[in-house]
Amino acid sequence: MEIRQYHIVLVNLDPTQGSEINKTRPCVILSPNEMNKFLRTVVIAPMTSSNKSYPTRVVVTHNEIHGQVVLDQIRTIDKLRIIRILGALTNEEIQHCKRVIQQTYVD
């Protein structure tokens, strides 16, 4: 399975601690393809179907379900946690994620 940046993948996030998003859920691959190809880990942002108006959340539609990419909970996972590829973000969703990441993490 070739994992690419901005793919939506089903990931088993357990075990977690505290306020971390848990259970098996869709996540967006954020790490660049060069890293995804050679490393055993990938950087992801979990997705949620609950809608909160936080500036670090990006609204997306996947399988006709409206949800959010949770860019305030970015984490690195081993590829073994990935169950399968579900799809990919649209170009518009990708651009919105890039803007939020830059505004949030880059000064």
N, CA, C and O of each residue as an XYZ file, in Angstrom:
428
protein
N       0.855     -1.175      0.000
C       0.000      0.000      0.000
C       0.897      1.233      0.000
O       1.716      1.413      0.901
N       0.739      2.077     -1.012
C       1.527      3.310     -1.101
C       0.758      4.447     -0.434
O      -0.323      4.833     -0.880
N       1.328      4.966      0.626
C       0.699      6.042      1.394
C       1.248      7.365      0.906
O       2.460      7.580      0.877
N       0.334      8.258      0.521
C       0.740      9.546     -0.039
C       0.184     10.695      0.798
O      -0.833     10.559      1.478
N       0.877     11.823      0.729
C       0.445     13.026      1.436
C      -0.979     13.378      1.027
O      -1.332     13.345     -0.152
N      -1.781     13.715      2.020
C      -3.191     14.107      1.899
C      -4.141     12.960      1.594
O      -5.317     13.186      1.306
N      -3.634     11.712      1.657
C      -4.543     10.578      1.661
C      -5.334     10.598      2.968
O      -4.838     11.043      4.002
N      -6.556     10.115      2.902
C      -7.342      9.853      4.110
C      -7.212      8.363      4.373
O      -7.534      7.544      3.512
N      -6.739      8.011      5.561
C      -6.509      6.612      5.907
C      -7.247      6.279      7.197
O      -7.445      7.141      8.053
N      -7.651      5.019      7.325
C      -8.272      4.542      8.549
C      -7.157      4.081      9.478
O      -6.340      3.239      9.107
N      -7.127      4.645     10.705
C      -6.017      4.410     11.627
C      -6.544      3.986     12.994
O      -7.525      4.537     13.493
N      -5.880      3.003     13.589
C      -6.166      2.619     14.969
C      -5.286      3.486     15.873
O      -4.079      3.263     15.961
N      -5.883      4.466     16.539
C      -5.123      5.414     17.363
C      -4.934      4.955     18.809
O      -4.213      5.603     19.568
N      -5.562      3.861     19.197
C      -5.430      3.390     20.578
C      -4.127      2.626     20.755
O      -3.689      1.974     19.807
N      -3.486      2.672     21.914
C      -3.919      3.375     23.122
C      -3.558      4.860     23.077
O      -2.577      5.264     22.453
N      -4.362      5.639     23.742
C      -4.113      7.073     23.874
C      -4.144      7.432     25.347
O      -4.460      6.599     26.197
N      -3.815      8.678     25.640
C      -3.865      9.158     27.016
C      -4.536     10.516     27.039
O      -4.466     11.279     26.075
N      -5.191     10.806     28.158
C      -5.757     12.126     28.386
C      -6.714     12.574     27.305
O      -7.663     11.867     26.969
N      -6.460     13.758     26.759
C      -7.359     14.393     25.785
C      -7.050     14.042     24.340
O      -7.633     14.634     23.432
N      -6.139     13.086     24.097
C      -5.821     12.697     22.732
C      -7.037     12.039     22.084
O      -7.793     11.325     22.743
N      -7.214     12.285     20.797
C      -8.303     11.637     20.056
C      -7.997     10.148     19.964
O      -6.883      9.745     19.631
N      -9.020      9.329     20.269
C      -8.786      7.891     20.339
C      -9.626      7.119     19.337
O     -10.284      7.711     18.482
N      -9.604      5.847     19.437
C     -10.294      4.800     18.680
C      -9.839      4.740     17.224
O      -8.912      5.448     16.831
N     -10.478      3.911     16.443
C     -10.146      3.767     15.026
C     -10.950      4.796     14.252
O     -12.177      4.834     14.337
N     -10.243      5.635     13.490
C     -10.921      6.727     12.790
C     -10.116      7.155     11.575
O      -8.936      6.828     11.457
N     -10.761      7.890     10.669
C     -10.018      8.432      9.527
C      -9.021      9.499      9.987
O      -9.267     10.248     10.932
N      -7.894      9.536      9.286
C      -6.858     10.537      9.547
C      -6.293     10.972      8.200
O      -6.366     10.241      7.213
N      -5.727     12.180      8.181
C      -5.112     12.705      6.967
C      -3.599     12.608      7.113
O      -3.037     13.001      8.135
N      -2.948     12.081      6.082
C      -1.484     12.018      6.057
C      -0.957     13.411      5.746
O      -1.309     13.992      4.719
N      -0.114     13.955      6.626
C       0.472     15.277      6.422
C       1.936     15.213      5.987
O       2.435     16.140      5.348
N       2.616     14.132      6.328
C       4.040     14.042      5.988
C       4.224     13.957      4.472
O       3.397     13.374      3.771
N       5.323     14.547      3.971
C       5.568     14.551      2.528
C       5.885     13.152      1.991
O       6.323     12.271      2.731
N       5.656     12.973      0.704
C       5.822     11.658      0.078
C       7.223     11.085      0.238
O       7.376      9.872      0.386
N       8.255     11.935      0.210
C       9.635     11.451      0.406
C       9.772     10.743      1.758
O      10.384      9.679      1.846
N       9.204     11.332      2.798
C       9.253     10.705      4.121
C       8.392      9.442      4.144
O       8.797      8.414      4.688
N       7.208      9.530      3.551
C       6.295      8.387      3.569
C       6.888      7.172      2.875
O       6.606      6.033      3.250
N       7.707      7.417      1.866
C       8.305      6.324      1.097
C       9.400      5.599      1.882
O       9.532      4.380      1.778
N      10.190      6.345      2.671
C      11.390      5.759      3.258
C      11.324      5.504      4.762
O      12.099      4.704      5.284
N      10.418      6.167      5.456
C      10.338      5.974      6.903
C       9.221      5.013      7.263
O       8.280      4.824      6.493
N       9.329      4.404      8.441
C       8.278      3.506      8.920
C       7.183      4.258      9.663
O       6.210      3.661     10.123
N       7.349      5.567      9.776
C       6.357      6.397     10.444
C       5.803      7.441      9.477
O       6.436      7.779      8.476
N       4.614      7.943      9.794
C       3.995      9.026      9.034
C       3.413     10.026     10.015
O       3.094      9.686     11.154
N       3.278     11.262      9.562
C       2.669     12.315     10.366
C       1.214     12.442      9.923
O       0.925     12.564      8.733
N       0.301     12.412     10.900
C      -1.127     12.436     10.578
C      -1.850     13.500     11.405
O      -1.355     13.975     12.427
N      -3.027     13.848     10.923
C      -3.972     14.650     11.704
C      -5.274     13.850     11.733
O      -5.788     13.484     10.676
N      -5.812     13.573     12.907
C      -7.061     12.816     12.973
C      -8.232     13.633     12.439
O      -8.175     14.859     12.353
N      -9.288     12.919     12.085
C     -10.519     13.561     11.630
C     -11.624     13.255     12.639
O     -11.592     12.236     13.329
N     -12.586     14.147     12.708
C     -13.726     13.949     13.600
C     -15.002     14.351     12.891
O     -14.993     15.205     12.005
N     -16.098     13.730     13.288
C     -17.388     14.102     12.697
C     -18.088     15.178     13.519
O     -19.111     15.720     13.102
N     -17.530     15.484     14.693
C     -18.110     16.588     15.472
C     -17.550     17.896     14.952
O     -16.371     17.982     14.608
N     -18.389     18.904     14.897
C     -17.968     20.195     14.356
C     -17.828     21.217     15.464
O     -18.794     21.562     16.145
N     -16.609     21.693     15.628
C     -16.316     22.761     16.586
C     -15.723     23.911     15.791
O     -14.983     23.695     14.832
N     -16.044     25.111     16.182
C     -15.540     26.260     15.418
C     -14.195     26.731     15.980
O     -14.056     27.879     16.402
N     -13.209     25.828     15.980
C     -11.852     26.161     16.383
C     -11.075     26.576     15.135
O     -11.313     26.033     14.056
N     -10.159     27.519     15.264
C      -9.387     27.950     14.091
C      -8.431     26.881     13.573
O      -7.918     27.000     12.461
N      -8.187     25.836     14.365
C      -7.271     24.762     13.969
C      -7.993     23.561     13.363
O      -7.400     22.494     13.203
N      -9.265     23.731     13.027
C     -10.055     22.655     12.428
C     -10.416     23.042     10.997
O     -10.793     24.183     10.732
N     -10.299     22.090     10.083
C     -10.617     22.320      8.675
C     -11.797     21.430      8.296
O     -11.735     20.208      8.434
N     -12.854     22.046      7.826
C     -14.055     21.311      7.433
C     -13.800     20.581      6.120
O     -13.308     21.165      5.155
N     -14.147     19.281      6.098
C     -14.000     18.458      4.903
C     -15.241     17.587      4.738
O     -16.019     17.402      5.675
N     -15.407     17.062      3.543
C     -16.469     16.093      3.277
C     -15.819     14.837      2.728
O     -15.085     14.879      1.741
N     -16.101     13.717      3.384
C     -15.555     12.427      2.944
C     -16.677     11.400      3.008
O     -17.336     11.261      4.039
N     -16.895     10.687      1.921
C     -18.002      9.719      1.835
C     -19.330     10.354      2.217
O     -20.141      9.753      2.923
N     -19.540     11.575      1.742
C     -20.764     12.335      1.988
C     -21.005     12.651      3.465
O     -22.122     12.986      3.858
N     -19.949     12.544      4.282
C     -20.030     12.894      5.706
C     -19.210     14.154      5.924
O     -18.050     14.228      5.519
N     -19.817     15.142      6.563
C     -19.106     16.377      6.889
C     -18.374     16.175      8.210
O     -18.937     15.666      9.179
N     -17.123     16.578      8.228
C     -16.317     16.460      9.433
C     -15.225     17.498      9.422
O     -15.271     18.472      8.671
N     -14.229     17.271     10.280
C     -13.122     18.212     10.379
C     -11.802     17.465     10.507
O     -11.723     16.404     11.126
N     -10.758     18.049      9.900
C      -9.389     17.613     10.137
C      -8.926     18.372     11.372
O      -9.007     19.599     11.416
N      -8.444     17.648     12.371
C      -8.094     18.237     13.664
C      -6.597     18.556     13.673
O      -5.778     17.741     14.098
N      -6.259     19.750     13.198
C      -4.851     20.127     13.058
C      -4.205     20.530     14.377
O      -3.008     20.812     14.414
N      -4.974     20.562     15.454
C      -4.384     20.794     16.775
C      -3.999     19.477     17.454
O      -3.554     19.488     18.601
N      -4.164     18.345     16.766
C      -3.783     17.042     17.331
C      -2.897     16.254     16.375
O      -3.017     15.033     16.274
N      -2.008     16.950     15.673
C      -1.059     16.298     14.768
C      -0.158     15.369     15.575
O       0.308     15.723     16.658
N       0.082     14.169     15.028
C       0.990     13.229     15.700
C       1.668     12.321     14.695
O       1.247     12.221     13.542
N       2.713     11.668     15.141
C       3.444     10.710     14.328
C       3.028      9.311     14.747
O       2.954      9.004     15.937
N       2.755      8.464     13.758
C       2.364      7.082     14.051
C       3.201      6.122     13.208
O       3.743      6.505     12.172
N       3.298      4.897     13.653
C       3.893      3.841     12.850
C       2.896      3.438     11.768
O       1.689      3.431     12.009
N       3.387      3.106     10.594
C       2.508      2.697      9.498
C       1.690      1.456      9.837
O       0.656      1.208      9.216
N       2.147      0.667     10.825
C       1.398     -0.523     11.229
C       0.010     -0.178     11.765
O      -0.874     -1.034     11.774
N      -0.193      1.055     12.208
C      -1.499      1.475     12.719
C      -2.516      1.720     11.591
O      -3.720      1.773     11.843
N      -2.035      1.866     10.359
C      -2.923      2.154      9.229
C      -3.607      0.874      8.769
O      -2.953     -0.124      8.468
N      -4.929      0.920      8.720
C      -5.722     -0.240      8.320
C      -5.932     -0.252      6.808
O      -5.736     -1.279      6.158
N      -6.334      0.902      6.246
C      -6.528      0.986      4.798
C      -6.643      2.449      4.361
O      -6.864      3.344      5.177
N      -6.487      2.664      3.062
C      -6.664      3.992      2.468
C      -8.140      4.160      2.139
O      -8.764      3.273      1.557
N      -8.693      5.313      2.519
C     -10.111      5.587      2.292
C     -10.369      6.557      1.152
O     -11.455      6.557      0.574
N      -9.387      7.382      0.822
C      -9.585      8.399     -0.206
C      -8.520      9.463     -0.084
O      -7.394      9.186      0.328
N      -8.883     10.692     -0.445
C      -7.932     11.808     -0.385
C      -8.703     13.113     -0.247
O      -9.879     13.199     -0.601
N      -8.022     14.124      0.272
C      -8.611     15.459      0.347
C      -8.714     16.055     -1.046
O      -7.966     15.676     -1.947
N      -9.638     16.985     -1.222
C      -9.725     17.729     -2.478
C      -8.636     18.805     -2.480
O      -8.052     19.101     -1.438
N      -8.368     19.379     -3.635
C      -7.371     20.459     -3.722
C      -7.740     21.628     -2.821
O      -6.871     22.200     -2.164
N      -9.004     21.983     -2.783
C      -9.450     23.084     -1.929
C      -9.219     22.757     -0.451
O      -8.778     23.619      0.309
N      -9.512     21.531     -0.039
C      -9.285     21.118      1.355
C      -7.795     21.112      1.693
O      -7.404     21.487      2.799
N      -6.963     20.683      0.736
C      -5.511     20.682      0.933
C      -5.019     22.107      1.158
O      -4.260     22.359      2.094
N      -5.441     23.032      0.315
C      -5.005     24.429      0.446
C      -5.436     25.018      1.784
O      -4.679     25.760      2.411
N      -6.643     24.691      2.220
C      -7.129     25.188      3.511
C      -6.277     24.616      4.645
O      -5.912     25.347      5.565
N      -5.956     23.317      4.592
C      -5.088     22.707      5.618
C      -3.723     23.386      5.646
O      -3.201     23.680      6.722
N      -3.145     23.636      4.485
C      -1.831     24.296      4.426
C      -1.872     25.674      5.074
O      -0.956     26.045      5.808
N      -2.935     26.434      4.803
C      -3.062     27.780      5.403
C      -3.159     27.690      6.926
O      -2.505     28.454      7.636
N      -3.961     26.772      7.420
C      -4.130     26.637      8.873
C      -2.840     26.167      9.521
O      -2.472     26.659     10.588
N      -2.148     25.228      8.899
C      -0.863     24.754      9.449
C       0.131     25.908      9.509
O       0.808     26.096     10.520
N       0.219     26.670      8.440
C       1.156     27.803      8.421
C       0.797     28.845      9.475
O       1.675     29.318     10.198
N      -0.475     29.206      9.573
C      -0.900     30.198     10.544
C      -0.698     29.728     11.978
O      -0.411     30.528     12.868
N      -0.848     28.426     12.193
C      -0.772     27.890     13.554
C       0.667     27.587     13.995
O       1.031     27.863     15.138
N       1.475     27.029     13.109
C       2.775     26.503     13.520
C       3.990     27.264     12.993
O       5.099     27.041     13.479
N       3.820     28.142     12.032
C       4.958     28.860     11.453
C       4.842     30.331     11.794
O       3.817     30.955     11.519
N       5.894     30.897     12.398
C       5.815     32.324     12.740
C       6.340     33.202     11.647
O       6.340     34.425     11.784
